[in-house]
């Protein structure tokens, strides 16, 4: 087996420690967005998302008497589709009145929750599921980093053991 200098080995380990979390991040990004493009303007997207949230919240707040009306629900559903968001409206007793998508909401979605109160009485609770969440990406980076440290630890142990066995100085022999 060819020997490897400790400097080269250390550089390879650092490269590996950086590469594995990046691969996990890119994979998670691709699974969520179905693209490898990272060229999105984050600040502008957050401003637009905030405007959509305000518009949807106002639509829900001002029409509490229409929550069970199918025509109004279709209008809300159309607005939510344009904003690429989902929402759920619950009654004061936590019974579901409306849900835009009864299926799963993705991996660890970000949510905005608020209650509608009129004349001191709780009318209902609203949950808005936001489309952009970096939680899954950060979890994948952390997982990749842990895996990289584990693999590097195993390789370092193997490297140190082979270096100790190949050493010209054996334990118990005086160094000259």
N, C-alpha and C positions, 0 to 999 in steps of 0.2 A: 504494500500500500504506500502511495506517495505521501511524503510528509508535507505539512502545511505550516508556514511560519505563523507565530502567534499574532503578529500584526495583521496579516492577511485574514486569519481566522476571526479576529476581533472585528475587522471591517465587514466581513461577511455576516457576522452575527448582528451587527447594527443595521446593516442593509435588510436582513431578514426581519428584524424587529420593526422596521418601518414598512416593509412590503406587505406583510400579512394583514395588519389592520386596514391598510389602504384597499387591499383586495376585498375584504369583508365589507367595507364602506361602499365601494363601487358596485358590488353585487347587490347590496340592499337598495342602493339608489336605482339600479336597473330594475329590480323587482317592483319597486313602488312606482316609478315613472315610465317604465318600458322604453327608456332611452338612455344613452350614455352621455348626453349633453348636460353640461354644468353651467351653461351660459345664460342662466336666468338672472334677471335683475331683482335681487331679494328685497331691497327697500321699496321699489315700486310695487312689487307683488303684495307686500305687507300693507301698503297704503290702500291699494284696491280691495284687499281682503277686509280691511277695517271699514271701508265704505259699504261693502256688501253686507257686512254684519249689521251695521247701523240701519240699513234699508230693510233688512229682514226682521230685525227686532222691532222696528217701527210698525211694519206690516202686521206682525203678530200681536203687539200691544194694542194697536188701535182697533183690531177686529176680534176681540175676545168673544163677542157674541156670535161670530161666524165660524168658530173653530170646527164645528161639526158639519158645516155646510160643504158638500162635495165640490161645488163650483169654486168656493174660496180655497179649499184644499188644493185643487188643481192649479189655481193661480200661485199659491205658495210653492207648490212643487215645481212649477215653471221657474220661479225666481231662484229657488234653491239649485236647480240644474244649471242655470246661468252662472251662479256663483260657485259652482262645484262644491257645494256643501250639502249636508244632511241635517235634518232636525227631527225632534220628537217633542210633542206637546202632551203633558200629563195633567190630569185633573187635580184638584186639591187633595183627593184621596189616593193619588198616585195611580189612577187608572189611565191607560193609554188612550188618548183621544186621536192623535195623529202621529204617524211615523213615516218619513219620506222613503226610507229604505229599510224594510224589515230584516234584511240580511245583515251580516257582520259589517262593522265600520272600519275594517283595516286593523293594522297593528298599532296598538296604543294611540288612539286618536286624541287630538287636542280637542277640548270641549269648552264651550261658553255656557254657563248655567245661570239662569235667573228666574225669579218668581214674579208673577203678575198679581198685584194686590190692588183691589179697588174698594174704597170706603172701609178700609181696615180688614177686609176679608180676602183670603187667598183664593184667587180664581184658578190658578194653575201654575205649573212649572214648565219651563222650556229648556231644552238642551239642544245646542247647535254644535254639530260635529264639524270641526274645521278641517280643510283638506291638507294643510301643510303641517306636518309634525316631524321633528328631527329626532324624536326619542328612539325610534327603531334604528336609525343610523348610528346614534351614539352607543346604543347597546351593542350593535354589531362591531363597532370599533373596539369597544372594551373587550368583547369576547375574542376578537382577533388578537388583541394585545395579550390577553391571558394565554391563548393558545401559542402565540409566538414565544412568550417567556417560558412556557412549559417545554416546547420543542428545543429552544436554545439551552435551557437547563439540562435537558437530557443529552444533547450533543456536547455541551461543555463538560459534563461529567465523563462522557465517553472519551473526549479529547484529552482531558486531564489524566484519566486512567491509562490511556495508551502512551501518553508522554511519560508518565511515571514508570511504566513497564519498560520503555525504551531508553530510559535515562542511563548514562554510563555510570552513575553513582548509585549504588544499591544501598539500602538502609543497613546501617551497621558498619559500612566500610568507610574508612577515613578518606576525606577528599585530599588530593595531592596538589 
